[in-house]
Amino acid sequence: MTAVRQAFTRESADSRRADLIEATAAVLAEHGLAGTNVRAICAKAGVSPGLLRHYFAGIDALVAATYQATSDRMDAIFMGAVADAGEDARARLAAYLTASFRPPVTDPELLGAWTAFWALARSDVRMAEIHAESYAGYRERLGELLVACGAADADRLAIMLTAMVDGLWLELSLDAASFGAEAATEMIERAVAALLH
């Protein structure tokens, strides 16, 4: 009976943490960094402020956990796109790069959360670490896909293509009608074709 209770308690704790992280992302998306506070997060999650403090050391720890969870979620989406692309190296590379232009990555609410994360990464050590690890991981996986396509300078190409994808994603998030996801995909594919000729 104790094992069942412990499993249930652990599952409940993980579920509560996940609910608070989801609420934090939603509040960041809706109200930005200035409107994100314990009261707003707890109201969104439907819990008391005491529960937040039970699971996290404070709002800074919760926002950092939210950034990590969001980064992990995006990584899983990108790697899922690669897995779905089959065995062709170019198709796998294209899938990785262009997943940023399809839902759920293009969810407009994601922009509010990301801009808050990026702003905090400039002044908060833990957020800066999460940012550095996340982007290094993205570029490393991109570099591996580039090497599989025969790229000579995969590390530099990964930096350049990451910047291009980020710029296109940002513009699409700010104004979905500016050029559209299909055009963004085509731009990336043309850039890859030129770089890997």
C-alpha positions in Angstrom: 0.0 0.0 0.0 2.9 2.4 0.7 4.3 1.9 -2.8 1.0 2.8 -4.3 0.7 5.9 -2.1 4.2 7.0 -2.9 3.7 6.6 -6.7 0.4 8.6 -6.4 2.1 11.3 -4.4 5.0 11.6 -6.8 2.7 11.7 -9.8 0.6 14.4 -8.1 3.8 16.4 -7.3 4.9 16.2 -10.9 1.5 17.1 -12.1 1.3 20.1 -9.8 4.7 21.3 -11.0 3.7 20.8 -14.6 0.4 22.8 -14.0 2.4 25.6 -12.5 4.9 25.7 -15.4 2.0 25.7 -17.9 0.3 28.5 -16.0 3.5 30.5 -15.9 4.0 30.1 -19.7 0.4 31.3 -20.3 0.8 34.3 -18.0 4.1 35.3 -19.7 2.4 35.0 -23.1 -0.6 37.0 -22.0 0.9 39.7 -19.8 4.6 39.7 -20.5 7.3 39.8 -17.9 5.9 42.9 -16.2 2.5 41.3 -15.6 3.9 37.9 -14.4 3.8 37.5 -10.7 2.8 34.9 -8.1 -0.8 36.1 -7.8 -1.3 35.9 -11.6 0.3 32.5 -12.0 -1.6 31.0 -9.1 -4.9 32.4 -10.4 -4.2 30.9 -13.8 -3.3 27.5 -12.2 -6.2 27.7 -9.7 -3.9 27.2 -6.7 -2.8 29.1 -3.6 0.5 31.0 -3.5 1.5 28.6 -0.7 1.4 25.7 -3.2 3.7 27.6 -5.5 6.2 28.1 -2.7 5.9 24.4 -1.8 7.0 23.2 -5.2 9.4 26.1 -6.2 11.8 28.3 -4.3 10.1 31.3 -5.7 8.9 32.9 -8.9 12.4 33.1 -10.3 12.8 29.3 -9.9 9.4 28.8 -11.5 10.2 31.0 -14.5 13.5 29.2 -15.0 11.7 25.8 -14.8 9.3 27.1 -17.4 12.1 28.2 -19.7 13.7 24.7 -19.4 10.4 22.9 -19.9 9.6 25.1 -23.0 13.1 24.5 -24.4 12.8 20.7 -23.8 9.3 20.7 -25.5 10.7 22.6 -28.6 13.6 20.1 -28.8 11.2 17.2 -28.7 9.2 18.8 -31.5 12.3 19.3 -33.7 13.6 15.8 -33.1 10.1 14.4 -33.8 10.1 16.2 -37.2 13.5 14.7 -38.0 12.3 11.2 -37.1 9.2 11.6 -39.2 11.3 12.7 -42.2 12.7 9.2 -42.8 16.3 8.3 -43.7 17.2 10.9 -46.4 19.8 13.2 -44.9 18.6 16.3 -46.7 14.9 15.6 -45.8 15.9 15.2 -42.1 17.9 18.5 -42.2 15.0 20.4 -43.9 12.5 18.9 -41.4 14.6 20.1 -38.4 15.0 23.6 -39.8 11.4 24.1 -41.0 9.6 22.7 -37.9 9.9 26.2 -36.5 7.4 27.4 -39.1 4.6 25.0 -38.2 2.3 24.6 -35.2 2.8 24.3 -32.3 6.1 26.3 -32.7 4.2 29.1 -34.5 1.7 29.5 -31.7 1.4 33.3 -31.3 1.3 32.9 -27.5 4.8 31.4 -27.5 6.3 34.7 -28.6 5.3 36.4 -25.4 7.0 33.6 -23.3 10.1 33.5 -25.5 10.6 37.3 -25.4 10.4 37.2 -21.6 12.9 34.3 -21.4 15.3 36.1 -23.7 15.0 39.4 -21.7 15.7 37.5 -18.5 18.7 35.6 -20.0 20.5 39.0 -20.2 20.3 39.6 -16.5 19.7 36.3 -14.7 22.5 33.8 -14.4 20.3 30.7 -14.4 18.2 31.9 -17.3 21.4 32.7 -19.2 22.6 29.1 -18.5 19.4 27.6 -19.8 19.6 29.8 -22.9 23.2 28.8 -23.6 22.5 25.1 -23.1 19.4 25.2 -25.2 20.9 27.0 -28.2 24.1 25.0 -28.0 22.1 21.8 -28.1 20.0 23.0 -31.1 23.2 24.0 -33.0 24.9 20.7 -32.1 22.0 18.7 -33.4 21.8 20.9 -36.5 25.6 20.5 -37.0 25.2 16.7 -36.9 22.5 16.9 -39.6 24.7 19.2 -41.7 27.6 16.7 -41.4 25.3 13.9 -42.6 24.6 16.0 -45.7 28.3 16.5 -46.4 28.7 20.0 -45.0 32.4 21.1 -44.7 32.0 23.8 -42.1 29.0 22.5 -40.1 29.6 24.5 -36.9 29.6 27.9 -38.7 26.7 26.9 -41.0 24.7 25.8 -37.9 25.2 29.3 -36.3 24.1 31.0 -39.5 21.1 28.8 -40.2 20.0 29.1 -36.5 20.1 32.9 -36.8 18.1 32.7 -40.1 15.5 30.4 -38.6 15.1 32.5 -35.5 14.7 35.7 -37.5 12.1 34.2 -39.8 10.3 32.6 -36.8 10.3 36.0 -35.0 8.9 37.8 -38.0 6.2 35.2 -38.6 5.3 35.4 -34.9 5.0 39.2 -35.0 3.1 39.2 -38.3 1.9 35.9 -39.8 0.8 37.6 -43.0 4.2 39.2 -43.7 5.4 36.4 -45.9 3.9 33.2 -44.5 5.2 29.8 -43.4 5.5 28.4 -46.9 7.7 31.3 -48.0 9.9 30.9 -44.8 10.3 27.2 -45.6 11.2 27.9 -49.2 13.8 30.5 -48.0 15.4 28.0 -45.7 15.5 25.3 -48.3 17.0 27.6 -50.9 19.7 28.7 -48.4 20.5 25.1 -47.5 20.7 24.2 -51.2 23.1 27.1 -51.9 25.3 26.3 -48.8 25.5 22.6 -49.6 25.7 22.7 -53.4 
